[in-house]
Amino acid sequence: MTRKFHLAFIFNFTPDDWQGPFGTGGSPWDGKFHTEVARALERACFDYVIVEDKLMVPESYGGSTEAALRQAMSVPKHDPVPLAVAMGLATSHLGIVTTLSTMAYPPFMTARLASTMDSMLGGRFGWNIVTSAETLAARNFGMDELPPRNVRYEMADEYVDVVRQLFASWDRDAVVLDREKGIYADHTKVRPIHFRGKHFSVRGPLNTVPSPQHRPAFVQAGASPRGRVFAARNADSIIAIANGVEGMRKFRDDVRRHAADFGRDPDRIKVLFCVTPVLGETEQDARDKHARMVSSPQFIHDILAQTSALTEIDFARFDLDEPLPYRLETNGEQGSLDQLQQWGSGKTLRELVVDGAGGLVSSVDLVGTPDQVAERMGEVMEEAGGDGFMLTTPLLRLNRRYIAEVTDGLVPALQRRGLTRAAYEPGRTLKENLREF
């Protein structure tokens, strides 16, 4: 494969791998650990890092907050925006993407915050667009229940339209800085948007100057059919989870078809598939490490607790050694549920978790030495026709050893094969880096 593919990384502002032998103690709240990770990712020439977020304390698993708090599963979780500032100011080329929920932030505040961040980071900011899929989160923002999925996406479509118009409310050349005439900004190039829709009403204009990208990069993870349509309409980069290479190819083809229907150039949308590489000095070393992880009772418990938080289905009520008794549906994250349940396979719940290998975020198994995994990643991209990978860990927990294995082991193996970027082009914005190849 001669065409390079893109790399990104996703984590959240939660405790590190605090129980593991290579953890950093479970208290990363000053942001220094994650900033150190961002520097390592920049050294490896990743396109961007994304900070995932949730807005509640889960209590779906076992009907209690115990599992979430006892094991630090999805909570505590701190706000990603201040962390993004710290990471962005500590780096020069890496894109910094934060999650901002369309349920929690008024459109004007999202546009203003994103514009400010993009200016501070010199054109490297991205917005991860989420609708939030948890009733408990909805109740933190004045709602009794979470709106149905189709309504959430209807609202999100309108929300993104508002935000786009707010970015465009200042022309790119509105700031003239004419000292002789005493004109900072040309008032004829700044205008209200007078938006009045079904769900939002915003006068505008934005009160921030046009940022380097004017419109920061849009990132979105849409697994459901409706989510794919939303992502194809709006995103510069899409985070995807698929079942195997064929699933990856079908997902990407579907998104590109929708993008073309919207009049967009499909090549300008980069679909990055989530993977959780397990790396070792030898293939057997990696396979032994992988087997220890997925067979651990704590791993199985944590995956089910995480799935419960995402789907609001209590998996503690099902027998681990029996198949799921019926097909499950949710108003939460249906894609995460489908990734686990594999309805019709006949596998027990325990087998479903172990079979998932990478938890809820693995599209294809990548286990071996850095060279073996790099070779397989190249093969997968060629077969899937894809744009790149979103790397992470099964539970989004980090330690310095894993980051070093990726940035100093796997990425150099990819670079030696000419598969990934070995240096940044100077002065590029995040959107420009995504469009480089």
C-alpha positions in Angstrom: 0.0 0.0 0.0 1.5 3.3 -1.1 -1.0 5.8 0.2 -0.5 6.9 3.8 -3.2 6.6 6.4 -4.0 8.8 9.4 -3.6 8.2 13.1 -5.5 9.6 16.0 -5.8 8.7 19.7 -8.8 8.9 22.1 -8.8 9.0 25.9 -10.8 10.7 28.6 -9.9 13.0 31.5 -10.3 10.2 34.0 -7.9 8.3 36.3 -5.0 6.5 34.6 -4.4 2.8 34.8 -4.4 3.3 38.5 -4.4 -0.4 39.6 -1.8 -1.6 37.0 1.9 -1.8 37.7 2.6 1.0 35.2 0.0 3.4 36.4 0.7 6.9 37.8 -1.4 6.8 40.9 -4.9 7.6 39.7 -4.8 11.3 40.3 -4.0 13.0 37.0 -6.1 16.1 37.7 -3.4 18.7 37.2 -3.4 17.6 33.5 0.4 16.9 33.4 0.1 13.2 32.6 -2.3 13.8 29.7 -0.2 16.7 28.5 2.8 14.3 28.5 0.8 11.9 26.4 -0.1 14.6 24.0 3.6 15.4 23.5 4.4 11.8 22.8 1.6 11.6 20.3 3.0 14.7 18.5 6.4 13.1 18.4 4.8 10.2 16.6 3.1 12.6 14.2 -0.5 11.7 15.0 -3.2 13.9 13.4 -5.1 14.5 16.5 -6.0 13.4 20.0 -9.6 13.5 21.2 -10.8 13.8 24.7 -14.1 11.9 25.2 -16.6 13.1 27.8 -19.7 12.1 29.7 -21.9 14.3 31.9 -23.2 12.0 34.7 -22.3 9.4 37.3 -23.6 6.1 35.9 -25.8 3.9 38.0 -27.2 1.4 35.5 -25.0 -1.6 36.4 -26.6 -3.3 39.4 -28.8 -0.3 39.8 -26.1 1.5 41.8 -23.2 4.0 41.4 -21.0 1.5 43.2 -19.4 -0.1 40.1 -18.7 3.2 38.5 -17.1 4.8 41.5 -15.4 1.8 43.0 -13.5 1.0 39.8 -13.4 4.6 38.4 -15.5 3.5 35.4 -16.5 6.6 33.6 -16.2 8.6 36.7 -14.6 10.7 38.1 -14.3 12.6 34.8 -13.2 16.2 34.5 -14.0 18.8 31.9 -12.0 18.3 28.7 -11.7 21.9 27.6 -9.2 23.1 30.2 -7.2 20.0 29.5 -7.3 20.7 25.8 -5.8 24.2 26.5 -2.9 22.7 28.5 -2.2 20.0 25.8 -2.5 22.5 23.0 -0.1 25.0 24.5 2.4 22.2 25.2 2.4 21.1 21.5 2.8 22.7 18.1 1.3 20.5 15.5 -1.0 17.9 17.1 -4.7 18.5 16.6 -6.7 18.8 19.9 -10.3 17.7 19.8 -12.7 18.0 22.7 -16.2 16.6 23.2 -19.0 19.2 23.5 -22.5 17.9 23.8 -25.3 19.5 21.8 -27.5 18.8 24.8 -25.4 20.6 27.4 -24.0 23.7 25.5 -26.1 26.4 23.9 -25.1 26.7 20.2 -23.7 30.2 20.7 -21.5 29.0 23.6 -20.1 26.1 21.6 -19.3 28.4 18.6 -17.7 31.0 20.8 -15.7 28.4 22.8 -14.6 26.5 19.7 -13.5 29.8 17.9 -11.6 30.9 21.0 -9.8 27.5 21.3 -8.9 27.4 17.6 -7.4 30.9 17.9 -5.4 29.9 21.0 -4.1 26.7 19.3 -3.3 28.3 16.0 -5.8 26.4 13.9 -5.5 23.0 15.6 -8.8 22.7 17.4 -11.6 20.2 16.6 -15.1 19.8 18.0 -16.3 16.2 18.7 -20.0 16.5 18.2 -22.1 14.3 20.5 -25.8 14.4 21.3 -25.4 12.6 24.7 -27.2 9.4 25.0 -27.8 9.1 28.8 -31.0 9.9 30.6 -29.0 10.7 33.8 -27.1 13.3 31.8 -30.3 14.8 30.5 -31.6 15.1 34.1 -28.5 17.2 34.9 -29.7 19.8 32.3 -33.3 20.2 33.3 -34.9 17.4 31.3 -36.9 14.5 32.8 -36.0 12.1 30.1 -33.6 11.8 27.2 -35.3 12.6 23.9 -35.6 9.7 21.4 -32.6 9.1 19.1 -34.4 10.5 16.0 -35.3 13.7 17.9 -31.7 14.1 19.2 -30.3 13.9 15.7 -33.0 16.3 14.4 -31.9 18.7 17.1 -28.3 18.1 16.4 -28.7 18.8 12.6 -30.3 22.2 13.5 -27.7 22.9 16.2 -24.8 22.4 13.7 -26.5 24.6 11.2 -26.6 27.4 13.8 -23.0 26.9 14.8 -21.9 27.0 11.1 -23.8 30.2 10.6 -22.2 31.8 13.7 -18.7 31.0 12.4 -19.7 32.6 9.1 -21.1 35.7 10.8 -17.7 37.2 10.5 -16.0 37.3 7.1 -12.5 35.9 7.1 -11.1 39.4 6.4 -13.4 41.3 8.9 -10.4 42.2 11.1 -8.5 45.0 9.2 -6.4 46.5 12.0 -6.1 49.8 10.2 -4.2 52.0 12.6 -4.2 55.1 10.5 -8.0 55.1 10.2 -8.5 53.7 13.7 -10.5 50.7 12.4 -10.1 47.3 14.2 -12.9 45.4 12.4 -15.0 46.3 9.4 -18.6 46.4 10.7 -19.9 45.7 7.2 -18.3 42.2 7.4 -19.9 41.2 10.7 -23.6 40.5 10.7 -26.4 38.9 12.8 -27.6 35.4 11.6 -31.2 35.8 12.9 -31.6 32.1 13.1 -35.1 30.8 14.2 -35.7 27.1 13.9 -37.8 24.4 15.5 -35.4 23.9 18.4 -33.1 26.9 18.5 -33.3 30.7 18.2 -30.0 32.7 17.9 -29.5 36.2 16.8 -25.8 36.4 16.5 -23.3 37.5 15.3 -20.5 35.7 17.1 -18.4 38.1 19.2 -15.0 36.4 18.6 -12.7 37.1 15.6 -12.4 34.5 12.8 -10.1 31.8 14.0 -7.3 30.3 11.8 -9.6 27.6 10.5 -12.7 29.9 10.5 -14.7 26.7 11.2 -12.8 24.3 13.4 -12.6 20.7 12.4 -15.8 18.7 13.1 -15.4 15.1 14.4 -18.3 12.7 15.0 -18.9 9.1 16.0 -22.1 7.9 14.4 -22.7 4.1 14.5 -26.4 3.9 14.0 -27.9 4.4 10.5 -29.1 7.9 11.5 -25.8 8.7 13.1 -24.0 7.8 9.9 -26.1 10.2 7.9 -25.4 13.0 10.4 -21.7 12.3 10.3 -21.6 12.2 6.5 -23.4 15.6 6.4 -21.1 17.3 8.9 -17.9 15.6 9.9 -14.3 16.2 8.7 -13.3 13.0 10.5 -15.5 10.1 11.7 -14.7 7.8 14.5 -16.0 4.3 13.7 -16.2 0.9 15.3 -16.8 -2.0 13.0 -16.8 -5.8 13.2 -13.8 -6.9 11.1 -12.4 -5.7 7.8 -15.6 -6.3 5.9 -17.6 -4.3 8.4 -15.0 -1.5 8.1 -15.3 -1.5 4.3 -19.1 -1.5 4.4 -19.2 1.3 7.0 -16.9 3.5 5.0 -18.7 2.9 1.7 -22.0 3.8 3.4 -20.7 7.0 4.8 -19.1 8.0 1.5 -22.4 7.3 -0.3 -24.3 9.5 2.1 -21.6 12.3 1.8 -22.0 12.2 -2.0 -25.8 12.5 -1.6 -25.1 15.7 0.4 -22.9 17.1 -2.4 -19.7 16.6 -0.4 -16.4 15.2 -1.7 -16.2 11.8 0.1 -12.4 12.0 0.0 -12.5 15.0 2.3 -14.0 12.9 5.1 -11.5 10.7 7.0 -13.0 7.6 8.6 -10.8 6.4 11.4 -11.5 3.0 12.8 -11.0 2.3 16.5 -8.4 -0.4 17.4 -6.7 -1.5 20.6 -3.3 -2.9 19.7 -1.6 -5.3 22.1 2.1 -5.2 21.6 4.9 -7.5 22.8 8.6 -8.2 22.2 7.5 -11.5 20.6 4.2 -12.6 19.1 3.8 -15.1 22.0 4.5 -12.3 24.5 1.7 -10.2 23.0 -0.7 -13.1 22.9 0.0 -14.0 26.5 -0.6 -10.4 27.5 -3.8 -10.3 25.5 -5.1 -13.6 27.1 -4.4 -12.4 30.6 -6.3 -9.2 30.0 -9.5 -10.6 28.4 -9.8 -13.6 30.8 -9.5 -11.4 33.9 -12.8 -11.3 35.9 -12.2 -7.7 36.6 -11.9 -6.9 32.8 -15.2 -8.7 32.2 -16.9 -6.9 35.0 -15.5 -3.5 33.9 -16.6 -4.0 30.3 -20.1 -4.9 31.3 -20.2 -1.9 33.7 -19.0 0.3 30.9 -21.6 -1.1 28.5 -24.3 -0.5 31.1 -23.3 3.1 31.4 -23.4 3.7 27.7 -26.6 1.8 27.0 -28.5 2.2 30.3 -29.1 -1.6 30.3 -28.2 -3.4 33.6 -26.0 -6.2 32.5 -25.5 -7.3 36.1 -28.9 -9.1 35.8 -27.8 -11.5 33.1 -26.0 -14.8 33.8 -22.4 -14.6 32.6 -22.4 -18.2 31.4 -25.7 -18.0 29.5 -26.5 -16.4 26.1 -28.4 -13.1 26.3 -32.1 -14.2 26.5 -33.3 -11.8 23.8 -32.2 -9.0 21.5 -31.6 -5.9 23.4 -32.5 -2.4 22.3 -31.6 1.0 23.8 -32.3 4.7 23.5 -28.7 5.1 24.5 -25.7 4.1 22.4 -27.1 1.4 20.1 -23.8 1.0 18.3 -22.0 0.0 21.6 -24.7 -2.4 22.3 -24.6 -4.1 18.9 -20.8 -4.3 19.2 -21.2 -6.5 22.3 -24.3 -8.6 21.8 -23.7 -10.3 18.4 -27.2 -11.5 18.5 -27.7 -15.0 17.1 -24.1 -16.1 17.8 -25.2 -18.4 20.7 -22.2 -17.2 22.8 -22.5 -16.7 26.5 -22.2 -13.2 27.9 -18.7 -14.0 29.2 -17.7 -15.3 25.7 -19.1 -12.1 24.1 -16.9 -10.0 26.3 -13.8 -12.1 25.7 -14.6 -12.4 22.0 -14.7 -8.6 21.8 -11.1 -8.6 22.8 -10.7 -4.9 22.7 -13.8 -4.3 24.7 -16.2 -1.9 23.0 -13.7 -0.1 20.8 -11.9 -2.7 18.7 -12.7 -3.0 15.0 -10.1 -5.7 14.3 -7.7 -7.8 16.3 -4.1 -6.4 16.4 -1.9 -8.6 18.6 1.8 -9.1 18.0 5.2 -7.4 17.7 5.2 -3.8 16.5 6.3 -5.0 13.1 3.6 -7.6 12.9 0.9 -5.2 14.0 2.2 -2.5 11.6 2.1 -5.0 8.7 -1.4 -6.0 9.6 -2.6 -2.4 9.9 -1.4 -1.8 6.3 -3.2 -4.9 5.1 -6.4 -3.9 6.8 -6.3 -0.4 5.3 -5.7 -1.8 1.9 -8.6 -4.2 2.2 -11.0 -1.8 3.8 -10.1 1.1 1.6 -10.0 3.1 4.8 -8.5 6.4 5.9 -6.8 5.5 9.2 -7.0 4.3 12.7 -8.2 5.7 16.1 -6.0 4.0 18.7 -7.0 3.6 22.3 -7.2 1.0 25.1 -10.2 -1.3 25.8 -11.3 0.8 28.8 -9.6 4.1 27.7 -7.3 3.7 30.6 -3.7 4.8 30.0 -0.2 4.2 31.3 3.2 5.4 30.2 4.2 1.9 29.1 1.4 1.6 26.6 2.0 5.0 25.2 5.7 4.2 24.7 4.8 0.9 23.0 2.6 2.8 20.5 4.7 5.9 19.9 8.2 4.4 20.1 7.4 0.9 18.9 4.4 0.7 16.6 4.5 4.1 14.9 8.2 3.8 13.9 7.3 0.4 12.3 4.5 2.1 10.4 6.8 4.9 9.3 9.4 2.5 8.1 6.8 1.1 5.8 5.8 4.5 4.6 2.3 4.0 6.0 2.0 7.0 8.3 3.3 10.6 8.5 6.9 10.9 9.6 6.9 14.7 9.9 4.4 17.5 9.9 4.2 20.1 7.2 4.9 23.4 9.0 2.0 25.8 9.5 -0.8 23.3 8.7 -4.1 23.5 10.5 -5.9 20.3 11.7 -8.2 20.3 8.7 -5.2 20.7 6.4 -3.4 17.8 8.0 -6.5 15.6 7.6 -6.6 16.5 3.9 -2.9 16.0 3.3 -3.5 12.4 2.0 
